[in-house]
Amino acid sequence: MTQKKILIIEDEPIIALNILNLLEMKGYMVAPLAANGKEAVDLALEHKPDLILADIMLPGDMDGISAVEEIQKARDIPVVYLTAHSNEALFGRAKATRPYGYLIKPLNQSDIHSTVDLALHKHEMESRLKISEARYRTLVDNSLNGIAIYEAVGNGDDFIILDFNRSAELMENIRRRDVVGRSVREVFPGVTEFGLFDVFREVWETGVPRSHPVSLYKDERLAGWRENFVFKLPSGEIASVYRDETKRKQAEKALQLSTRLNNEIISNAKIGIIVYDCNLNYVLWNRFMQELTGLSPEQVLGKNALEFFPFLTQHGLERIIKQALLGETVHTPVLPFRVPATGESVWLQYIYSPHRDAGNNIIGVIGLVSNVTENIRAGFALLKSEKNYRELVENSNSIIFMRDIEGKITYLNKFAQSFFGYDKDEIVGKNVVGTIVPEYESTGRNLADMIREISRDADQYAVNVNENMCKSGERVWIAWTNKAIRDEDGAVREIMCIGNDITQRKRIEEALRESEVSYRSLAENIPAIVYRLFLSDGRRIQFYNNMLEILTGFNPDELHPDIMFSIDPLILPEDRGLAAAARAEALHNKTSFEVNYRMRHKNGTLLHFLEKGSPVYDDTGNPLSIDGVIFEISGQKQTEQKIRESLLEKEILIKEIHHRVKNNMQIISSLLSLQSIYVCDDKDLELFKDCYNRVRSMALVHEMLYQSEDLAHIDFKVYIEQMAEQLFIERNRRDGSIQFKSDVRNIQLNINSAIPCALIINELLTNSLKYAFPEDGRGTISLSFKKNPGGIHTLVIGDNGIGLPEDMDISDSKTLGLQLVNELVKQLRGKLSLDRKKGTRFTITFGL
């Protein structure tokens, strides 16, 4: 073992030499002595000691605490302070340097040896813990799953975030430093509705791990699908390992709804949708067109458009439709149309664009038809009366605003205010560019230039379509009719703009062009095996991407076509039944399913997979197919195993620390016991026994922590029974003359509270055994330790002996035992009271 080097900082030469001799006798190497702060800093940096013994009060401008602070800026060296003072301000400063102990002058050999041994050992253990923590942090930060650690508040009323790995930061779009130390309800307001908070509380209360299935989390900041696994750490915190399943959910939904969605959009669209083939024969006539014209699809489909509606040629629409066949998208002005069934005249606006197949070949023309009759009628009415104009404009369900030639808005009707999200007071006077018109369209078109062109020649832009934006930032598409308002000289003063929201129409166009391509693209880009098992078509399976071969090495052609689910032979025999049972149960219960199993790659490698899927039914409820995805999760399984191994290593290390501390205390107890053999004076021998019992009470705490499965808390009922047993033996009162009655109810204390409580109980039980029943008298000693629902602990220790003198003030006692009790109660931030009726009864109350 490497010899440990110690630096002594002491301005008294005799004290320094005495400490040096005691340390060298113990086998330690001692660096040159430092008599002031500056020497201490220089010697520490030169000799790199393993421990510093520093006197707090040093001559010069730099005391011992300042010297240690300067040293610790350069090196992590543990320190034990030497002092003859108990100044609270000094101790407050000293705490900032994380001292490993204090030695109060005058010093003795046993105190120096035990404190130095403990400090060096504690620092070594902490260093090993830091290395273990670094390994744990590397594993956690490199996990593909989100990992978060939480600490319970109160009785699980809330949970504080203690840790948050990199994957969790990316999933939740939030930085670790912004969430650590904050309530989970504050950072994730939707956690209760999500259902995860109840899982946290259940796992914290029971210690039983629980999975929280894939569910939708949503709050004002983010929304997404998450799958969580929650378990309790040995130290009492809650750990959550989770995955972001949002993309998978979106893919599943797209796979199920893409085709149906297109049909529903076309059928239920609030605009007319017409599709011609290349010969201008009708191939689609949606419900809107049927309701508008009174003509059913049966009357129109297959007919030639130009022959069926001669007005198309009359109004020049034949030329426009043929432009669309050449690849252009063309917007028409507003045109009149006479409804065949009623003879009523309506005003329509058309957009024609090429209809392309998956290979981008033009196979016809798509026509989108808007009924703008109400808008036109409103426009005509505006010309008749200013009063009617205002009334109509304000109550119109069209977007209407006016602007000057510089682009500043002079008027905005109520519908426009509601649509764009602006109040009149905050928009009037502002330029349209930057408010309701973006400077650049998403297509790249410069809209600021377009606004200036309209101001220069409004008639050229009587009708135009462009992208707009709302106050919220949402982009929308609007078809505009622009009318120049001129003065008596014919100069343009304002421009009136009437618009209709065609965002849905734009989306329909995009959906019609991309539906088939996007459906196939979705499946191809999912990093998992995507399949459909047809139940009514010879139980045939179809794979929608090439991930089967990538993940398993097997080509679909190598599988068994005569087996219902031909991927099953690749599953390990012992897992095969689980997969088949999960699918059968889903079909029976009409629910989705998920199942874990193992497969062997073609090269022999063992892989872990997670399969998720759900049955698809026809309109009568008969199952048509099973659609599913199969994810390869071997990396996740390995990461989880490494985390479990790291946690076990950490638990063993903490147990070892408690074991070493307990052993060192046992050595101190043994030294006291051995030394007491050579003590002849009864009073001195009694002092040795008291010190022995105090050390033993602390050692018992560490022994129980070492033996406990829960390294953070001690069962005080068991502890008190063992301590009382030892004290009765020590005082030779096991003859039954003194009865001991205890009532301890489910008291679990951490080490910070357990040590002070142990010392208090030791002192008060020892006092009762020594003084309450003189001359081998008989009586009873009682101890009660309870915790109320509010978290307040009450410790009562009493006896029915001769009691304390009436003039004795326990808060200003001259005996070390009661002085210790008072100081330990202060350390617990508690209260101490004494009842002298019928003996002696001490009551200590404190919270945690």
C-alpha positions in Angstrom: 0.0 0.0 0.0 1.3 3.5 -0.9 2.4 5.5 2.2 0.1 8.4 2.8 1.6 11.9 3.1 0.2 14.5 5.5 0.8 18.3 5.6 0.6 19.9 9.0 -0.3 23.6 9.2 0.4 24.8 12.8 2.1 28.0 14.0 2.9 26.5 17.4 6.2 24.5 16.9 5.8 22.2 19.9 2.2 21.2 18.9 3.3 20.7 15.3 6.3 18.5 16.3 4.0 16.5 18.7 1.5 15.9 15.8 4.4 15.0 13.5 5.8 12.4 15.9 2.4 10.8 16.5 1.7 10.5 12.7 5.1 9.1 11.9 4.7 6.5 14.8 1.4 5.5 13.0 3.4 5.0 9.7 2.4 8.2 7.9 4.8 10.3 5.8 4.8 14.0 6.9 5.6 16.9 4.6 7.6 19.9 5.8 5.8 21.8 8.5 3.9 25.0 7.5 3.7 27.8 10.1 1.5 30.3 8.1 -1.0 30.4 5.3 1.4 31.3 2.4 3.9 28.5 3.4 1.0 26.1 3.5 -0.2 26.9 0.0 3.3 26.6 -1.4 4.1 23.3 0.4 0.7 21.8 -0.6 1.2 22.5 -4.3 4.8 21.2 -4.2 4.4 18.0 -2.1 0.8 17.1 -3.1 -0.2 15.6 0.3 -3.1 13.1 0.8 -4.4 15.0 3.8 -4.1 18.4 5.5 -4.2 19.0 9.2 -4.8 22.8 9.5 -4.9 25.0 12.5 -7.7 27.6 11.9 -6.0 30.5 13.6 -2.7 31.4 11.9 -0.5 34.6 12.0 -0.6 37.0 9.0 -3.3 37.9 6.5 -4.2 34.3 5.6 -5.8 32.0 8.3 -6.0 28.3 8.0 -9.4 28.3 6.3 -8.3 30.8 3.6 -5.1 28.7 3.0 -7.2 25.6 2.5 -9.6 27.5 0.1 -6.6 28.5 -2.0 -5.1 25.0 -2.0 -8.5 23.4 -3.0 -8.7 25.7 -6.0 -5.7 23.7 -7.5 -6.1 20.3 -5.9 -8.8 18.2 -4.2 -7.1 17.5 -0.9 -9.2 16.6 2.2 -8.7 18.7 5.4 -9.1 18.2 9.1 -9.1 21.4 11.2 -7.3 21.9 14.4 -8.7 24.5 16.7 -9.2 25.6 20.3 -12.1 27.8 19.4 -15.8 27.2 18.8 -16.6 30.4 17.0 -19.7 29.8 14.9 -18.6 32.3 12.2 -15.3 30.3 11.8 -17.1 27.0 11.6 -19.5 28.5 9.0 -16.5 29.5 6.8 -14.9 26.1 7.4 -17.9 24.2 6.2 -17.5 25.6 2.7 -14.2 23.7 2.4 -15.9 20.4 3.1 -13.7 19.4 6.1 -13.5 15.7 7.0 -13.3 16.4 10.7 -12.3 18.7 13.6 -9.8 18.1 16.3 -10.3 20.2 19.4 -7.2 21.3 21.3 -5.7 20.0 23.5 -5.1 17.0 21.2 -4.6 13.4 22.2 -3.1 10.5 20.3 -6.2 8.4 19.9 -8.2 11.4 18.5 -5.5 12.2 16.0 -5.1 8.6 14.8 -8.8 7.9 14.5 -9.7 11.2 12.8 -6.8 10.9 10.3 -7.7 7.2 9.6 -11.3 8.1 9.1 -10.6 11.2 6.9 -8.3 9.3 4.6 -10.6 6.4 4.3 -13.6 8.5 3.7 -11.8 10.5 1.0 -10.7 7.3 -0.7 -14.3 6.0 -0.7 -15.6 9.2 -2.0 -13.1 9.2 -4.8 -14.1 5.6 -5.8 -17.7 6.8 -5.6 -17.0 9.6 -8.0 -15.4 7.1 -10.5 -18.5 4.9 -10.1 -20.8 7.9 -10.6 -18.8 8.9 -13.7 -19.3 5.4 -15.2 -23.0 5.5 -14.3 -23.3 9.0 -15.8 -21.7 7.8 -19.1 -24.1 4.9 -19.3 -27.1 7.1 -18.6 -26.1 9.9 -20.9 -25.4 7.6 -23.8 -28.7 5.6 -23.5 -31.0 6.0 -26.4 -33.9 6.0 -23.9 -34.9 9.0 -21.8 -33.8 8.5 -18.2 -35.0 10.7 -15.3 -34.5 10.4 -11.5 -37.0 11.9 -9.1 -37.1 12.4 -5.3 -40.4 12.2 -3.4 -41.5 15.3 -1.4 -43.5 14.6 1.8 -45.6 11.5 1.5 -45.3 11.4 -2.3 -47.3 14.6 -2.8 -44.8 15.7 -5.4 -41.6 14.6 -7.0 -38.4 16.7 -7.6 -36.3 16.1 -10.7 -32.8 15.1 -9.6 -31.3 14.0 -12.9 -32.2 14.1 -16.6 -30.1 12.4 -19.4 -29.2 13.7 -22.8 -31.9 11.6 -24.6 -34.5 13.0 -22.3 -33.3 16.5 -23.1 -33.7 15.8 -26.8 -37.1 14.2 -26.4 -38.6 16.9 -24.2 -36.8 19.8 -25.9 -35.5 21.1 -22.6 -32.1 21.4 -20.9 -31.1 19.4 -17.9 -29.9 22.5 -16.0 -33.3 24.0 -16.4 -35.3 21.2 -14.8 -33.0 19.7 -12.1 -34.3 20.7 -8.7 -37.8 21.6 -10.0 -41.1 19.8 -9.4 -42.2 17.3 -12.1 -45.6 19.0 -12.1 -44.1 22.4 -12.7 -41.9 21.1 -15.6 -44.5 18.7 -17.0 -48.0 20.2 -16.1 -49.7 17.3 -17.9 -48.1 14.5 -15.9 -51.2 13.9 -13.7 -53.6 13.7 -16.6 -51.1 11.6 -18.4 -51.4 9.0 -15.6 -47.6 8.8 -14.8 -47.8 10.7 -11.5 -50.0 8.0 -10.0 -47.5 5.4 -11.2 -44.6 7.4 -9.5 -46.5 7.5 -6.2 -47.4 3.7 -6.4 -43.8 2.7 -7.1 -42.5 5.0 -4.4 -44.9 3.6 -1.8 -44.7 -0.1 -2.8 -41.2 -0.4 -4.3 -42.7 -2.6 -7.1 -41.6 -1.6 -10.6 -44.4 -0.7 -13.1 -44.7 -0.1 -16.8 -46.8 2.8 -18.0 -48.1 1.8 -21.5 -47.8 4.1 -24.5 -50.0 7.1 -23.9 -50.3 10.6 -25.2 -48.7 13.3 -23.1 -49.8 16.9 -23.7 -49.3 20.3 -22.2 -49.0 23.8 -23.5 -45.3 23.3 -24.4 -45.2 19.9 -26.0 -47.2 16.9 -26.9 -46.1 13.3 -27.8 -46.6 9.6 -27.2 -44.4 8.1 -24.4 -43.9 4.7 -23.0 -42.4 4.6 -19.4 -40.9 2.0 -17.1 -40.7 3.2 -13.5 -38.7 1.6 -10.6 -37.4 2.5 -7.2 -33.7 2.9 -6.5 -32.2 1.4 -3.3 -31.6 5.0 -2.1 -35.3 5.7 -2.3 -35.5 7.8 -5.5 -37.8 7.0 -8.4 -36.2 6.2 -11.8 -38.1 6.4 -15.1 -36.8 4.9 -18.3 -38.9 5.9 -21.3 -39.2 6.0 -25.1 -40.6 8.6 -27.5 -43.2 6.6 -29.5 -44.6 9.7 -31.3 -43.1 8.9 -34.7 -44.2 5.3 -34.5 -47.8 6.4 -33.6 -47.9 8.9 -36.4 -46.7 6.2 -38.8 -49.3 3.7 -37.6 -52.0 6.3 -37.9 -50.8 7.3 -41.4 -50.8 3.6 -42.5 -54.4 3.1 -41.4 -55.9 6.4 -42.4 -54.1 7.7 -45.5 -56.4 6.2 -48.1 -59.6 6.7 -46.2 -58.6 10.3 -45.4 -58.2 11.3 -49.0 -61.7 9.9 -49.9 -63.2 11.7 -46.9 -61.5 15.0 -47.7 -62.8 14.9 -51.3 -66.3 13.8 -50.3 -66.8 16.3 -47.5 -64.8 19.3 -48.9 -66.6 22.6 -48.7 -65.5 23.3 -52.3 -66.2 21.6 -55.6 -63.6 19.0 -56.7 -63.7 17.9 -60.4 -61.3 15.5 -62.1 -61.0 15.2 -65.9 -59.1 12.6 -67.9 -56.8 13.7 -70.7 -59.8 13.7 -73.1 -61.6 16.1 -70.7 -64.1 13.4 -69.7 -65.4 13.7 -66.1 -63.9 11.0 -63.7 -64.7 12.7 -60.4 -67.7 14.8 -59.3 -67.8 15.4 -55.5 -70.8 16.0 -53.2 -70.3 19.8 -53.2 -70.6 19.9 -57.0 -73.8 17.8 -56.8 -75.3 20.1 -54.2 -74.3 23.2 -56.2 -75.5 22.1 -59.6 -78.3 19.6 -58.7 -76.5 17.1 -61.0 -75.6 13.7 -59.5 -72.3 11.9 -60.3 -74.2 9.3 -62.4 -75.5 12.2 -64.7 -72.0 13.7 -65.1 -69.3 11.0 -64.9 -68.0 9.8 -68.3 -69.4 12.8 -70.1 -67.2 15.2 -72.1 -66.9 18.5 -70.2 -67.0 20.8 -73.2 -70.0 19.0 -74.7 -71.9 18.8 -71.4 -71.2 22.4 -70.4 -70.9 24.6 -73.5 -70.3 27.7 -71.2 -66.8 26.4 -70.5 -65.8 27.2 -74.1 -67.8 30.5 -74.1 -65.9 31.8 -71.0 -62.5 30.6 -72.3 -62.2 27.8 -69.7 -61.4 25.3 -72.5 -58.1 27.1 -73.1 -57.4 27.2 -69.3 -58.1 23.5 -68.8 -55.8 22.6 -71.7 -53.0 24.8 -70.1 -53.4 22.6 -67.0 -52.9 19.5 -69.2 -49.6 21.1 -70.2 -48.5 21.3 -66.6 -49.6 24.8 -65.5 -51.7 25.7 -62.4 -54.2 28.4 -63.5 -56.6 30.6 -61.5 -59.6 32.0 -63.2 -61.5 35.3 -62.5 -64.9 35.0 -61.0 -67.4 33.7 -63.6 -71.2 33.4 -63.7 -72.9 30.0 -63.9 -76.6 29.1 -64.3 -77.7 26.1 -62.2 -79.4 23.6 -64.6 -81.9 22.4 -62.1 -83.2 25.7 -60.9 -82.1 28.3 -63.4 -80.5 30.3 -60.5 -77.3 32.3 -61.4 -74.3 31.9 -59.1 -70.7 33.2 -59.3 -67.9 30.6 -59.3 -64.1 30.8 -59.2 -61.9 28.0 -60.6 -58.4 26.7 -60.1 -57.1 24.1 -62.6 -53.9 22.1 -62.0 -52.4 19.0 -63.6 -53.4 15.6 -62.2 -50.3 13.4 -62.0 -49.7 9.7 -61.2 -47.0 8.3 -58.9 -44.5 8.6 -61.8 -45.3 12.3 -62.1 -47.0 11.8 -65.5 -50.0 14.0 -66.3 -53.1 11.8 -66.5 -55.7 14.5 -66.4 -56.8 17.8 -64.8 -58.0 18.6 -61.2 -60.5 21.4 -60.9 -61.3 23.2 -57.6 -64.5 25.3 -57.7 -65.4 27.9 -55.1 -68.9 29.4 -54.9 -68.2 33.1 -54.2 -71.8 34.2 -54.9 -72.2 35.7 -51.5 -69.0 37.6 -51.7 -69.9 39.0 -55.1 -73.4 40.0 -54.0 -71.8 41.7 -51.0 -69.5 43.5 -53.3 -72.4 44.7 -55.5 -74.3 45.9 -52.4 -71.3 47.9 -51.2 -71.5 50.0 -54.3 -75.2 51.0 -53.6 -75.0 52.5 -50.2 -72.3 53.5 -47.7 -74.6 52.5 -44.8 -75.3 49.1 -46.4 -71.6 48.8 -47.3 -70.5 49.2 -43.7 -73.2 46.8 -42.4 -72.5 44.2 -45.0 -68.7 44.4 -44.6 -68.8 44.2 -40.8 -71.1 41.1 -40.9 -69.6 39.4 -43.9 -68.1 36.0 -43.5 -65.3 37.0 -45.9 -62.0 38.6 -45.1 -62.3 42.3 -46.0 -59.8 45.0 -45.4 -58.6 48.2 -47.0 -55.1 49.7 -47.3 -53.5 52.7 -48.7 -51.0 52.6 -51.6 -48.1 52.4 -49.2 -49.5 49.2 -47.8 -50.8 50.6 -44.4 -54.1 49.0 -43.2 -56.9 51.6 -42.9 -59.8 49.2 -42.2 -60.3 45.6 -41.1 -63.8 44.0 -40.7 -64.8 41.8 -37.8 -64.4 38.5 -39.6 -60.8 39.5 -40.7 -59.9 40.5 -37.2 -61.1 37.2 -35.9 -59.5 35.3 -38.7 -56.0 36.9 -38.3 -56.2 37.2 -34.5 -55.7 41.0 -34.3 -57.8 43.7 -32.6 -58.6 46.7 -34.8 -56.6 49.0 -32.5 -53.4 46.9 -32.9 -53.5 46.4 -36.6 -54.9 49.6 -38.2 -52.0 51.8 -39.3 -49.6 48.9 -39.6 -48.2 47.7 -42.9 -49.7 44.5 -44.3 -46.2 43.2 -44.9 -45.0 41.8 -41.6 -48.5 41.6 -40.1 -50.9 39.6 -42.3 -48.5 39.2 -45.3 -45.1 37.5 -44.8 -42.2 39.1 -46.6 -41.5 35.8 -48.4 -43.9 33.1 -49.2 -43.0 29.5 -48.3 -42.6 28.9 -52.0 -39.9 31.6 -52.1 -42.0 34.3 -53.8 -41.3 37.8 -52.6 -44.7 39.1 -51.4 -43.4 42.5 -50.4 -42.7 43.1 -54.1 -46.1 41.7 -55.0 -47.8 44.3 -52.6 -45.9 47.1 -54.3 -46.9 45.8 -57.7 -50.6 45.7 -56.7 -50.3 49.3 -55.5 -48.9 50.3 -58.9 -51.4 48.4 -61.0 -54.3 47.1 -59.0 -56.3 46.1 -62.1 -53.6 43.6 -63.2 -54.1 41.9 -59.8 -57.9 42.0 -59.7 -57.6 38.3 -58.6 -54.6 36.8 -57.0 -53.8 33.9 -54.6 -51.0 34.2 -52.0 -49.8 32.9 -48.6 -50.8 35.0 -45.6 -50.0 34.7 -41.9 -52.0 35.1 -38.6 -50.8 36.8 -35.5 -50.1 33.3 -34.0 -47.6 32.7 -36.9 -49.8 30.2 -38.6 -49.5 30.3 -42.4 -52.8 30.3 -44.5 -53.6 30.5 -48.2 -56.2 33.1 -49.3 -57.7 33.9 -52.7 -58.0 37.7 -53.1 -60.2 40.0 -55.2 -58.6 43.4 -55.2 -60.5 46.6 -56.1 -58.9 50.0 -56.5 -60.7 53.0 -54.9 -60.0 56.1 -56.8 -60.5 59.8 -56.2 -62.3 62.3 -58.5 -59.1 62.6 -60.6 -58.9 58.8 -61.1 -55.8 58.4 -58.8 -55.7 55.3 -56.6 -56.2 56.2 -53.0 -57.0 52.9 -51.4 -57.3 49.2 -52.4 -60.2 47.1 -51.1 -59.2 43.4 -50.7 -61.8 40.7 -50.3 -60.5 37.2 -49.5 -61.6 33.7 -48.9 -59.6 31.1 -47.0 -58.5 28.3 -49.4 -56.0 26.6 -47.0 -58.1 23.5 -47.0 -58.3 23.5 -50.8 -54.5 23.8 -51.0 -54.1 20.9 -48.6 -56.5 18.9 -50.7 -54.4 19.6 -53.8 -51.3 18.5 -52.0 -53.1 15.4 -50.6 -54.3 14.4 -54.1 -50.8 14.6 -55.5 -48.9 13.0 -52.7 -51.2 10.5 -51.0 -49.8 7.4 -52.6 -46.2 8.5 -52.5 -46.3 9.6 -48.9 -48.0 6.3 -47.8 -45.2 4.3 -49.4 -42.5 6.7 -48.2 -43.7 6.4 -44.6 -43.3 2.7 -44.5 -40.0 2.8 -46.2 -38.5 5.2 -43.7 -39.7 3.5 -40.5 -36.7 1.9 -38.8 -38.6 -1.3 -38.1 -40.3 -4.2 -39.9 -43.7 -3.0 -41.2 -46.1 -5.8 -42.2 -49.7 -6.5 -43.0 -51.1 -10.1 -42.5 -54.1 -10.6 -44.7 -56.5 -13.0 -42.8 -59.0 -13.4 -45.7 -56.6 -13.8 -48.5 -54.9 -17.2 -47.9 -53.3 -15.7 -44.7 -50.8 -14.0 -46.9 -48.2 -11.6 -45.3 -46.9 -8.5 -47.1 -43.9 -6.5 -46.0 -43.9 -2.8 -46.7 -40.1 -2.2 -46.4 -36.8 -4.0 -46.6 -36.1 -3.9 -42.8 -36.8 -7.7 -42.4 -33.6 -8.5 -44.4 -31.6 -5.6 -42.7 -32.6 -6.7 -39.2 -32.5 -10.5 -39.5 -30.5 -11.2 -42.6 -33.4 -13.2 -44.1 -35.1 -12.2 -47.4 -39.0 -12.6 -47.4 -38.6 -15.1 -50.2 -36.7 -17.4 -47.8 -39.7 -17.6 -45.4 -42.4 -20.3 -45.3 -45.5 -19.1 -47.3 -47.6 -21.9 -46.0 -47.3 -20.7 -42.4 -49.9 -18.2 -41.2 -47.3 -15.8 -39.8 -44.2 -16.8 -41.8 -41.8 -14.8 -39.6 -42.6 -17.1 -36.6 -40.0 -19.8 -37.5 -37.3 -17.2 -36.9 -38.5 -16.7 -33.3 -36.9 -18.8 -30.6 -39.1 -21.9 -29.8 -39.5 -20.9 -26.2 -40.8 -17.4 -27.2 -42.9 -18.4 -30.2 -46.0 -19.2 -28.2 -46.0 -15.8 -26.6 -46.1 -14.1 -30.0 -48.9 -16.2 -31.4 -50.9 -15.9 -28.2 -50.6 -12.1 -28.2 -52.0 -11.8 -31.7 -54.8 -14.3 -31.0 -55.9 -12.4 -27.9 -55.9 -9.1 -29.9 -58.2 -10.7 -32.5 -60.5 -12.1 -29.9 -60.7 -8.9 -27.8 -60.5 -6.5 -30.7 -57.6 -4.6 -29.1 -54.0 -3.8 -30.1 -51.2 -5.9 -28.8 -47.5 -5.8 -28.1 -45.1 -8.7 -27.3 -41.4 -9.1 -26.7 -39.5 -12.1 -28.1 -36.0 -13.1 -29.4 -34.9 -14.1 -32.8 -31.6 -15.3 -34.2 -30.0 -13.4 -37.0 -29.0 -15.4 -40.1 -25.4 -15.1 -38.8 -26.4 -16.7 -35.5 -26.5 -13.5 -33.3 -29.3 -13.5 -30.7 -31.5 -10.4 -31.1 -34.4 -8.9 -29.0 -37.5 -7.6 -30.7 -40.7 -5.8 -29.7 -43.8 -6.4 -31.9 -46.8 -4.0 -31.8 -49.9 -4.3 -33.9 -53.6 -4.2 -34.1 -56.4 -6.0 -36.1 -58.2 -4.2 -39.0 -61.9 -4.9 -39.4 -64.4 -4.3 -42.2 -67.7 -2.5 -41.8 -69.4 -5.6 -40.4 -66.8 -6.2 -37.8 -65.0 -9.1 -39.5 -61.2 -9.1 -39.2 -59.5 -8.3 -42.5 -55.9 -8.2 -41.5 -53.3 -7.5 -38.8 -51.2 -4.4 -39.3 -48.0 -4.2 -37.2 -44.4 -3.1 -36.8 -41.5 -5.0 -35.3 -38.7 -3.1 -33.6 -35.2 -4.4 -32.9 -34.5 -3.5 -29.2 -31.2 -5.4 -28.5 -29.3 -2.2 -27.8 -31.9 -1.0 -25.3 -31.8 -4.4 -23.5 -28.0 -4.2 -23.2 -28.2 -0.6 -21.8 -30.8 -1.6 -19.2 -28.5 -4.5 -18.1 -25.5 -2.2 -17.7 -27.5 0.3 -15.7 -28.6 -2.5 -13.3 -25.0 -3.6 -12.9 -23.9 -0.1 -12.2 -26.5 0.4 -9.5 -25.5 -2.9 -7.9 -21.9 -1.8 -7.8 -22.8 1.5 -6.2 -24.9 -0.2 -3.6 -22.0 -2.6 -2.7 -19.6 0.4 -2.4 -22.0 2.3 0.0 -22.3 -0.8 2.1 -18.5 -1.1 2.2 -18.3 2.5 3.5 -20.7 1.9 6.3 -18.8 -1.3 7.1 -15.5 0.4 7.3 -16.8 3.3 9.4 -18.4 0.8 11.8 -15.2 -1.2 12.1 -13.2 1.9 12.8 -15.7 2.9 15.6 -15.4 -0.7 16.9 -11.6 -0.2 17.0 -12.1 3.0 19.0 -14.5 1.2 21.4 -12.0 -1.6 21.8 -9.2 0.8 22.6 -11.4 2.5 25.2 -12.3 -0.9 26.7 -8.6 -2.0 26.8 -7.4 1.3 28.3 -10.1 1.0 31.0 -8.4 -2.1 32.4 -5.6 0.0 33.6 -7.8 2.7 35.2 -8.0 2.4 39.0 -10.1 5.3 39.9 -13.8 4.5 39.8 -14.8 7.9 38.5 -12.3 7.8 35.7 -13.4 4.2 34.9 -17.0 5.5 34.7 -15.9 8.2 32.2 -14.3 5.5 30.1 -17.5 3.5 30.1 -19.6 6.5 29.1 -17.3 7.2 26.2 -17.3 3.6 25.2 -21.1 3.5 25.2 -21.3 6.7 23.1 -19.0 5.3 20.4 -20.8 2.0 20.5 -24.2 3.6 20.0 -22.9 5.3 16.8 -21.2 2.2 15.6 -24.4 0.3 16.0 -26.1 2.8 13.6 -23.5 2.0 10.8 -23.7 -1.7 11.5 -27.5 -1.7 11.0 -27.1 0.4 7.8 -24.5 -2.2 6.5 -26.9 -5.1 7.2 -30.0 -3.3 5.9 -31.3 -3.7 2.4 -32.4 0.0 2.5 -29.0 1.8 2.9 -30.7 5.2 3.5 -32.8 4.4 6.7 -32.6 2.5 10.0 -35.5 0.6 11.7 -35.2 2.3 15.1 -37.4 -0.3 16.9 -34.7 -3.0 16.3 -31.9 -0.5 17.1 -33.4 0.6 20.5 -33.9 -3.1 21.5 -30.2 -3.9 20.8 -28.9 -0.7 22.5 -31.0 -1.3 25.6 -29.8 -4.9 25.8 -26.2 -3.8 25.7 -26.7 -1.0 28.3 -28.5 -3.4 30.8 -25.6 -5.9 30.4 -23.0 -3.1 30.8 -24.7 -1.9 34.1 -25.3 -5.5 35.5 -29.1 -4.9 35.6 -30.3 -8.0 33.8 -31.6 -9.5 37.1 -35.1 -8.2 36.5 -35.0 -5.5 39.2 -35.4 -2.8 36.5 -38.1 -3.4 33.8 -37.6 -1.8 30.3 -40.8 -1.0 28.4 -40.6 0.3 24.8 -43.2 1.5 22.4 -41.6 2.3 19.0 -43.9 2.5 16.0 -42.5 2.3 12.4 -39.7 4.8 12.9 -37.3 5.0 9.9 -34.5 7.5 10.2 -31.6 8.4 7.8 -28.1 8.6 9.1 -28.1 12.3 9.6 -31.0 12.0 12.2 -30.1 8.5 13.4 -26.7 9.4 15.0 -28.0 12.3 17.2 -31.0 10.2 18.2 -28.8 7.2 19.1 -26.5 9.4 21.3 -29.6 11.0 23.0 -31.1 7.6 23.8 -27.7 6.3 25.0 -27.2 9.3 27.4 -30.8 9.3 28.9 -31.0 5.5 29.3 -27.5 5.5 30.9 -28.5 8.3 33.3 -31.6 6.3 34.4 -29.6 3.1 34.9 -26.9 4.9 36.9 -28.9 7.3 39.1 -32.7 6.6 39.1 -32.5 3.5 41.3 -29.8 3.8 43.9 -28.6 0.9 46.0 -29.9 -1.7 43.5 -33.5 -0.3 43.8 -36.3 -1.6 41.6 -38.4 0.2 39.1 -39.3 0.8 35.4 -37.6 2.6 32.5 -39.9 3.5 29.6 -39.2 4.6 26.0 -41.7 5.8 23.4 -40.8 6.9 19.9 -43.6 7.9 17.5 -44.3 9.9 14.4 -47.5 11.8 13.8 -49.2 12.3 10.3 -47.6 15.7 10.0 -44.1 14.3 10.1 -43.2 15.3 13.7 -41.3 12.8 15.7 -41.8 12.5 19.5 -39.2 10.6 21.7 -40.1 10.1 25.3 -37.7 8.5 27.8 -38.6 8.3 31.5 -38.3 6.3 34.7 -40.1 6.1 38.0 -37.0 6.5 40.1 -35.9 9.2 42.6 -36.0 11.9 39.9 -33.7 15.0 39.4 -33.2 17.7 41.9 -35.8 20.5 41.7 -33.1 23.2 41.5 -31.3 21.5 38.5 -31.6 23.4 35.2 -31.2 20.9 32.4 -30.6 23.7 29.9 -27.5 24.8 31.9 -26.3 21.4 33.2 -22.7 21.0 34.4 -22.7 17.3 33.4 -21.3 16.2 30.0 -24.2 13.8 29.4 -27.0 16.5 29.6 -24.8 19.0 27.8 -24.6 16.5 24.9 -28.3 15.9 25.0 -29.0 19.6 24.7 -26.6 20.1 21.8 -27.9 17.0 20.0 -31.5 18.2 20.3 -30.4 21.6 18.8 -28.7 19.6 16.0 -32.1 18.0 15.2 -33.7 21.4 15.4 -36.0 20.0 18.1 -37.3 20.9 21.5 -36.5 19.3 24.9 -38.8 19.3 27.9 -38.6 17.7 31.4 -41.4 16.4 33.6 -40.3 15.7 37.2 -43.6 14.2 38.4 -43.3 10.6 39.5 -39.7 10.3 38.6 -38.1 11.8 35.5 -39.6 12.1 32.0 -37.7 13.7 29.0 -39.7 14.6 25.9 -37.9 15.5 22.6 -39.9 16.6 19.5 -38.3 17.2 16.1 -39.2 17.1 12.4 -37.2 15.9 9.4 
